[in-house]
Every structure is written in C-alpha cells, then in structure tokens.
C-alpha cells in the first residue's frame, strides 16, 4: 500500500454540480482504542456539528449504520465477500 495514501486522514471533494460538498474521514491510529461503532457515531456527530446533513448511511455491516446521531435513511447492503452456509 502506498504510504502517502495510507496517511491521508481526510479529504474533501467538491462535486461537479458546483455546490455539493462531500467529506470523507478515515480512521487513524488514535481512533484504534475506540470501538468501530463508537468511532462511526462520533464522526457522524462531528459532521453534523459542522453543518453537514446526514441524509443516509450505506453500509455492509450493522456497525456502520447503528448509533447516534442517526440518518434519515439507512441502507444495509449484503457483503459478497462473506458467505455463511
């Protein structure tokens, strides 16, 4: 894995529509002590506190979509890499 890409903590992308702003936050070493569900809930709280609206959460695991604050809609997708027989 490229070290530069691994060290990116967050970046912002302005969509081609001109006014839509998206933000992605990635988990860092300091966040490893938090449980994954708590980390994701904390990031959602930071985003909403920063003026972002949380219209939907898309995830392949329930830990991705559970916790507060909640989105208006949640979408649980199957993960094709897991197979339980």
PyMOL commands that set and color helices and strands:
alter all, ss='L'
color gray80, all
select helices_A, chain A and resi 3-6+29-33+36-49+62-65
alter helices_A, ss='H'
color red, helices_A
select strands_A, chain A and resi 10-14+21-25+56-59+73-76
alter strands_A, ss='S'
color yellow, strands_A
deselect
rebuild
show_as cartoon
